Amino acid sequence: MNSSWIQFHIEPSKLALLKFILEGYDHLAILTILEPKEAKAQIYFYYTEKDLIKEILQDFSVQILQECLD
């Protein structure tokens, strides 16, 4: 399987909840904080889970900066 990633901005107050939700889905994705003060983050996940990941991010109203969905 290929892994994919999405880089995005999110409200800082929502980071912990997003991490909790991603881990609650049996480690659906790995969340990495790139710029803590700006709340710039990146998540890595399997390509087959891209629809669920996009749905979760949409619920959090994130601003997607870059993505690699290979």
One Martini backbone bead per residue (centre of mass of N, CA, C, O) as a GRO file, in nm:
protein
   70
    1MET     BB    1   0.099   0.034   0.017
    2ASN     BB    2   0.031   0.364   0.007
    3SER     BB    3   0.134   0.674   0.113
    4SER     BB    4  -0.002   0.972   0.252
    5TRP     BB    5  -0.048   1.343   0.247
    6ILE     BB    6  -0.134   1.634   0.462
    7GLN     BB    7  -0.120   1.985   0.460
    8PHE     BB    8  -0.209   2.217   0.738
    9HIS     BB    9  -0.439   2.436   0.884
   10ILE     BB   10  -0.524   2.503   1.234
   11GLU     BB   11  -0.667   2.543   1.512
   12PRO     BB   12  -0.502   2.515   1.804
   13SER     BB   13  -0.756   2.411   1.979
   14LYS     BB   14  -0.791   2.141   1.770
   15LEU     BB   15  -0.546   1.944   1.782
   16ALA     BB   16  -0.611   1.742   2.011
   17LEU     BB   17  -0.877   1.635   1.892
   18LEU     BB   18  -0.764   1.529   1.628
   19LYS     BB   19  -0.569   1.327   1.754
   20PHE     BB   20  -0.783   1.165   1.907
   21ILE     BB   21  -0.946   1.075   1.658
   22LEU     BB   22  -0.721   0.933   1.498
   23GLU     BB   23  -0.662   0.727   1.730
   24GLY     BB   24  -0.960   0.614   1.757
   25TYR     BB   25  -0.915   0.485   1.454
   26ASP     BB   26  -0.676   0.297   1.487
   27HIS     BB   27  -0.453   0.470   1.367
   28LEU     BB   28  -0.520   0.625   1.090
   29ALA     BB   29  -0.303   0.854   1.168
   30ILE     BB   30  -0.025   1.078   1.146
   31LEU     BB   31   0.061   1.344   1.356
   32THR     BB   32   0.232   1.650   1.258
   33ILE     BB   33   0.405   1.919   1.388
   34LEU     BB   34   0.550   2.201   1.227
   35GLU     BB   35   0.390   2.473   1.352
   36PRO     BB   36   0.276   2.558   1.650
   37LYS     BB   37   0.196   2.869   1.632
   38GLU     BB   38   0.038   2.811   1.339
   39ALA     BB   39  -0.089   2.528   1.308
   40LYS     BB   40   0.104   2.337   1.145
   41ALA     BB   41   0.026   2.034   0.966
   42GLN     BB   42   0.066   1.667   0.934
   43ILE     BB   43  -0.058   1.380   0.757
   44TYR     BB   44  -0.041   1.024   0.767
   45PHE     BB   45  -0.160   0.779   0.519
   46TYR     BB   46  -0.358   0.569   0.363
   47TYR     BB   47  -0.506   0.589   0.062
   48THR     BB   48  -0.773   0.427   0.138
   49GLU     BB   49  -0.839   0.677   0.365
   50LYS     BB   50  -0.897   0.958   0.222
   51ASP     BB   51  -1.203   1.008   0.264
   52LEU     BB   52  -1.203   1.012   0.573
   53ILE     BB   53  -0.992   1.230   0.612
   54LYS     BB   54  -1.137   1.457   0.456
   55GLU     BB   55  -1.388   1.458   0.638
   56ILE     BB   56  -1.249   1.533   0.901
   57LEU     BB   57  -1.114   1.797   0.801
   58GLN     BB   58  -1.377   1.937   0.725
   59ASP     BB   59  -1.492   1.945   1.019
   60PHE     BB   60  -1.229   2.138   1.101
   61SER     BB   61  -1.167   2.364   0.894
   62VAL     BB   62  -0.929   2.336   0.709
   63GLN     BB   63  -0.623   2.440   0.551
   64ILE     BB   64  -0.503   2.338   0.263
   65LEU     BB   65  -0.172   2.324   0.124
   66GLN     BB   66  -0.092   2.011   0.087
   67GLU     BB   67  -0.079   1.711  -0.134
   68CYS     BB   68  -0.040   1.338  -0.124
   69LEU     BB   69  -0.230   1.090  -0.327
   70ASP     BB   70  -0.069   0.792  -0.394
   0.00000   0.00000   0.00000
